[in-house]
Amino acid sequence: MPETTYLEAIRQGLSEEMERDPRVFLIGEDIGALGGPFRVTEGLLGRFGPERVIDTPISEQAIVGAAAGAAHMGLRPVCEMQFIDFIACAYDLLTNYVATARYRAGLSTPMVVRGPSGGYVRGGPFHSQNPEAAFLHTPGLKIVCPATARDAKGLIKAAIRDEDPVLFFEHKYLYRRVKEDLPDGELLAPIGPARMAREGRDLTVVTWSAMVWKALEAADRLEREDGLAVEVVDLRTLMPMDDAAIVRSVRKTNRVLVAHEDTRTGGLAGEIIARINEQCFEWLDAPARRVCAHDVPLPYAPTLEDFVLPQVEDLVAACRWLAGY
């Protein structure tokens, strides 16, 4: 069997959950006949019909609002944002209503909001955002950012089954670039635990989504050129965050770099480093460092995008600084 792409893994997860549970339905812009802008939902309209693969007007507020009402009534909606950047249009509903509905009124809201995020694809400022930091401080939402095809499938299935609202950020750069053999039968990945992407002894890189692959490339280069064994922790889930996995790795290596594709100011790296300082400061042999994007809207020009976004060379340089401190 051919290897399964990250994109196909998500499609498989959606299809399997729709087969398993008749309450699951998809709702979004052009997800039916078109199959979505990246063809994630291609073929599902013909398989499940227009009552379960619902094309909507161009209104993220309407998509999320309709899904919340359906979730209250016992259904399990999966919303698609054509590009995750436009989730901002539904920010009020997600943070002030969906995230608080269970706490305020005892209203169960099992729904997923998924869509393509991230840069490295020359998409410019309106099609390349990583909005996870905008939602992390809102209690009631879960945030998932898979890096592998296995996790993309296992976590979308877990998100659909979850009893709380889940934001599922798929990295568009990975859609057709990341492939792996997936096992037959049920494949679930738990929401919450991090994944050890690479074992190491000299320093830790904490990251998620597409940055995992850049961290692994940097680790290979550092081992080859410097003899450094770099450990890479793939968080997978940002809310809830696996503090225990981070602490275990830092206590093992005593040096830590947090890397993410979002901008530096207000990005999650600051939150993660604060947790490290609170929970295992005495184990650090060097200051915790971060590698992030510059604080500017993402440019269209390839050379400018490459400068703004973190690259393997940036990770290598930061790791060498940490190792030599």
C-alpha positions as CSV (number, residue, x, y, z in Angstrom):
1,M,0.0,0.0,0.0
2,P,1.3,3.5,-0.7
3,E,2.2,5.7,2.2
4,T,-0.6,7.9,3.5
5,T,-0.1,11.7,3.3
6,Y,-1.0,14.0,6.2
7,L,-3.9,15.3,4.2
8,E,-5.3,11.9,3.4
9,A,-4.8,10.9,7.0
10,I,-7.2,13.7,8.0
11,R,-9.7,12.7,5.3
12,Q,-9.6,9.1,6.5
13,G,-10.2,10.2,10.1
14,L,-13.2,12.3,9.1
15,S,-14.6,9.5,7.0
16,E,-14.2,6.8,9.6
17,E,-15.8,9.0,12.3
18,M,-18.7,9.7,10.0
19,E,-19.1,6.0,9.3
20,R,-18.9,5.2,13.0
21,D,-21.2,7.9,14.3
22,P,-24.2,9.2,12.4
23,R,-24.2,12.3,14.6
24,V,-21.0,13.5,13.0
25,F,-21.4,16.0,10.1
26,L,-19.1,18.5,8.3
27,I,-20.0,22.2,7.7
28,G,-18.0,24.9,5.9
29,E,-17.4,26.8,2.7
30,D,-17.0,24.8,-0.5
31,I,-16.4,21.5,1.4
32,G,-18.9,19.6,-0.7
33,A,-18.6,19.5,-4.5
34,L,-15.2,21.3,-4.4
35,G,-13.9,19.2,-1.5
36,G,-12.4,22.3,0.2
37,P,-9.5,24.5,-1.1
38,F,-7.0,21.8,-0.4
39,R,-9.3,18.9,-1.2
40,V,-9.3,17.5,2.4
41,T,-13.0,16.7,2.2
42,E,-13.0,15.5,-1.4
43,G,-15.3,12.6,-2.1
44,L,-17.2,12.9,1.2
45,L,-20.2,14.6,-0.3
46,G,-20.8,11.7,-2.6
47,R,-20.4,9.2,0.2
48,F,-22.4,10.8,2.9
49,G,-24.8,13.2,1.1
50,P,-25.6,16.9,1.5
51,E,-27.2,16.6,4.9
52,R,-23.9,15.6,6.4
53,V,-21.5,17.5,4.2
54,I,-23.0,21.0,4.3
55,D,-21.8,23.9,2.1
56,T,-22.3,27.3,3.7
57,P,-22.2,31.0,2.8
58,I,-18.9,32.8,3.4
59,S,-19.5,33.5,7.0
60,E,-17.3,32.0,9.7
61,Q,-19.7,33.3,12.3
62,A,-22.6,31.5,10.8
63,I,-20.5,28.2,10.5
64,V,-19.5,28.3,14.2
65,G,-22.8,29.5,15.4
66,A,-24.8,26.8,13.6
67,A,-22.3,24.2,14.7
68,A,-22.6,25.2,18.4
69,G,-26.4,25.0,18.2
70,A,-26.2,21.5,16.6
71,A,-23.7,20.4,19.3
72,H,-26.1,21.5,22.0
73,M,-28.7,19.3,20.4
74,G,-26.6,16.2,20.5
75,L,-24.8,16.3,17.1
76,R,-21.1,16.4,16.5
77,P,-20.2,19.0,14.0
78,V,-16.8,19.5,12.3
79,C,-16.4,23.0,11.0
80,E,-13.8,23.9,8.3
81,M,-12.2,27.2,8.0
82,Q,-10.9,27.6,4.4
83,F,-7.8,29.1,5.9
84,I,-7.4,29.2,9.6
85,D,-6.6,32.9,9.4
86,F,-10.3,33.6,9.1
87,I,-11.1,31.9,12.4
88,A,-10.7,35.5,13.7
89,C,-14.1,36.3,12.2
90,A,-15.6,33.8,14.7
91,Y,-13.4,34.7,17.6
92,D,-16.2,36.3,19.7
93,L,-18.4,33.2,19.3
94,L,-15.6,30.8,20.1
95,T,-14.2,32.6,23.1
96,N,-17.3,34.2,24.6
97,Y,-19.8,31.5,23.8
98,V,-18.5,28.1,22.7
99,A,-15.7,28.0,25.3
100,T,-18.0,29.0,28.2
101,A,-21.2,27.2,27.3
102,R,-20.6,24.2,29.5
103,Y,-19.4,26.3,32.5
104,R,-22.2,28.9,32.2
105,A,-25.2,26.9,31.3
106,G,-24.2,23.2,31.4
107,L,-24.5,23.0,27.6
108,S,-22.4,20.2,26.1
109,T,-20.6,21.6,23.0
110,P,-18.7,18.7,21.3
111,M,-17.5,20.3,18.1
112,V,-14.3,20.7,16.1
113,V,-13.1,23.7,14.2
114,R,-10.4,22.6,11.8
115,G,-8.5,24.3,9.0
116,P,-5.1,24.9,7.3
117,S,-2.6,27.0,9.2
118,G,1.0,28.1,8.8
119,G,3.4,29.5,6.4
120,Y,6.4,28.3,4.3
121,V,4.0,28.3,1.3
122,R,4.3,31.9,0.0
123,G,0.7,32.6,1.1
124,G,1.2,36.1,2.4
125,P,-0.3,37.7,5.5
126,F,-3.9,36.5,5.1
127,H,-3.2,32.8,4.4
128,S,-0.3,31.9,6.7
129,Q,-1.2,32.6,10.3
130,N,-0.7,30.5,13.4
131,P,-3.4,31.7,15.7
132,E,-2.9,29.3,18.6
133,A,-1.7,32.0,21.0
134,A,-4.9,33.9,20.5
135,F,-6.9,31.0,21.9
136,L,-4.6,29.5,24.5
137,H,-5.7,31.8,27.3
138,T,-9.4,31.0,26.8
139,P,-10.5,28.3,29.3
140,G,-12.8,25.7,27.7
141,L,-11.1,25.2,24.4
142,K,-8.7,22.4,23.5
143,I,-6.0,23.1,20.9
144,V,-4.4,20.4,18.7
145,C,-1.5,20.9,16.2
146,P,-0.3,17.6,14.7
147,A,3.0,17.2,13.0
148,T,2.7,13.7,11.5
149,A,0.2,11.8,9.4
150,R,-0.3,9.3,12.2
151,D,-1.1,12.1,14.7
152,A,-3.2,13.9,12.1
153,K,-5.5,10.9,11.8
154,G,-5.4,9.8,15.4
155,L,-6.0,13.3,16.8
156,I,-8.8,14.3,14.4
157,K,-10.7,11.2,15.5
158,A,-10.0,11.9,19.1
159,A,-11.1,15.5,18.6
160,I,-14.4,14.5,17.1
161,R,-15.1,12.1,20.0
162,D,-14.1,14.7,22.7
163,E,-16.9,16.1,24.8
164,D,-15.5,19.7,24.6
165,P,-14.8,22.1,21.7
166,V,-11.5,21.4,19.9
167,L,-9.5,23.7,17.6
168,F,-7.6,21.5,15.2
169,F,-4.8,23.4,13.4
170,E,-3.5,21.5,10.3
171,H,-0.3,22.8,8.8
172,K,-0.8,23.3,5.1
173,Y,2.9,22.9,4.3
174,L,2.6,19.3,5.6
175,Y,-0.5,18.3,3.7
176,R,1.3,16.5,0.8
177,R,4.9,16.5,2.0
178,V,4.6,14.3,5.1
179,K,3.8,10.7,4.5
180,E,3.9,7.4,6.5
181,D,2.5,3.9,6.7
182,L,-0.6,3.8,8.8
183,P,-1.7,0.7,10.5
184,D,-5.0,-1.0,9.6
185,G,-7.8,-0.8,12.1
186,E,-8.6,1.8,14.7
187,L,-6.0,4.6,15.2
188,L,-6.5,7.1,18.0
189,A,-4.0,9.5,19.5
190,P,-4.9,10.9,23.0
191,I,-5.4,14.6,23.4
192,G,-2.9,15.9,26.0
193,P,0.3,13.8,26.0
194,A,3.3,15.1,24.0
195,R,5.3,12.8,21.7
196,M,9.0,12.2,22.0
197,A,10.1,12.8,18.4
198,R,13.8,12.2,19.0
199,E,15.7,11.1,22.1
200,G,18.8,13.1,23.1
201,R,21.0,14.0,26.1
202,D,22.6,17.4,25.4
203,L,19.7,19.8,25.0
204,T,15.9,19.8,24.4
205,V,13.9,21.5,21.6
206,V,10.2,21.9,22.5
207,T,8.0,22.5,19.5
208,W,5.0,21.4,17.5
209,S,3.4,21.3,14.0
210,A,5.7,21.9,11.0
211,M,8.5,23.2,13.2
212,V,9.0,19.6,14.4
213,W,10.4,18.7,11.1
214,K,12.8,21.7,11.1
215,A,13.9,20.7,14.6
216,L,14.6,17.1,13.5
217,E,16.6,18.4,10.5
218,A,18.6,20.7,12.8
219,A,19.1,17.8,15.3
220,D,20.5,15.6,12.5
221,R,22.9,18.4,11.4
222,L,24.1,19.1,15.0
223,E,24.8,15.4,15.6
224,R,26.7,15.1,12.3
225,E,28.7,18.3,12.7
226,D,29.0,18.9,16.4
227,G,28.4,15.5,18.0
228,L,25.4,16.9,19.9
229,A,22.5,14.7,20.8
230,V,19.4,16.9,20.6
231,E,16.1,15.8,22.1
232,V,12.9,16.9,20.2
233,V,9.6,17.1,22.1
234,D,6.6,17.4,19.9
235,L,3.8,18.8,22.1
236,R,1.0,17.8,19.6
237,T,-1.5,19.4,22.0
238,L,-1.2,23.0,23.2
239,M,-4.2,23.0,25.5
240,P,-4.0,20.9,27.6
241,M,-0.2,21.1,27.6
242,D,2.0,18.3,28.7
243,D,4.0,20.1,31.3
244,A,5.3,16.7,32.7
245,A,6.9,15.8,29.4
246,I,8.6,19.1,29.1
247,V,9.9,18.9,32.7
248,R,11.2,15.3,32.2
249,S,13.2,16.3,29.2
250,V,14.6,19.5,30.7
251,R,15.7,17.6,33.8
252,K,17.4,15.1,31.5
253,T,19.3,17.5,29.2
254,N,19.5,20.7,31.4
255,R,19.2,23.0,28.3
256,V,16.1,23.9,26.4
257,L,15.1,25.8,23.3
258,V,11.4,26.5,22.5
259,A,10.7,27.0,18.8
260,H,7.5,28.0,17.0
261,E,6.4,29.5,13.8
262,D,4.2,32.2,15.3
263,T,5.6,35.7,16.1
264,R,7.9,36.2,19.1
265,T,5.9,38.8,21.1
266,G,3.0,37.1,22.9
267,G,3.8,33.7,21.4
268,L,3.6,30.5,23.3
269,A,7.3,30.2,23.8
270,G,7.1,32.8,26.5
271,E,4.4,30.8,28.3
272,I,6.3,27.6,28.0
273,I,9.5,29.1,29.3
274,A,7.6,30.6,32.2
275,R,6.4,27.1,33.1
276,I,9.9,25.8,32.8
277,N,11.2,28.5,35.1
278,E,8.5,27.7,37.6
279,Q,8.8,23.9,37.6
280,C,12.5,23.1,36.9
281,F,14.6,26.3,37.0
282,E,17.2,24.6,39.2
283,W,17.8,22.0,36.5
284,L,18.8,24.5,33.9
285,D,22.5,24.9,33.0
286,A,21.8,27.7,30.6
287,P,19.0,30.3,30.1
288,A,16.0,28.9,28.2
289,R,16.0,30.3,24.7
290,R,13.3,30.7,22.0
291,V,13.4,30.8,18.2
292,C,10.3,32.4,16.7
293,A,9.1,34.4,13.7
294,H,9.8,38.2,13.6
295,D,7.1,40.5,14.8
296,V,5.8,41.5,11.3
297,P,3.0,40.3,9.0
298,L,4.2,37.5,6.9
299,P,5.5,38.8,3.5
300,Y,4.6,37.3,0.1
301,A,8.1,37.6,-1.3
302,P,9.9,34.2,-0.9
303,T,13.2,35.8,0.3
304,L,11.4,37.9,2.9
305,E,9.2,35.0,4.1
306,D,12.3,32.9,4.5
307,F,13.9,35.7,6.6
308,V,10.8,36.3,8.8
309,L,10.1,32.6,9.5
310,P,12.4,30.4,11.6
311,Q,14.7,28.2,9.5
312,V,16.9,25.2,10.3
313,E,19.9,27.5,10.4
314,D,18.3,29.6,13.2
315,L,17.6,26.5,15.3
316,V,21.2,25.2,14.7
317,A,22.7,28.6,15.8
318,A,20.5,28.7,18.9
319,C,21.3,25.1,19.9
320,R,25.0,25.8,19.5
321,W,24.7,28.8,21.7
322,L,23.0,26.8,24.4
323,A,25.5,23.9,24.2
324,G,28.4,26.3,24.6
325,Y,26.9,28.4,27.4
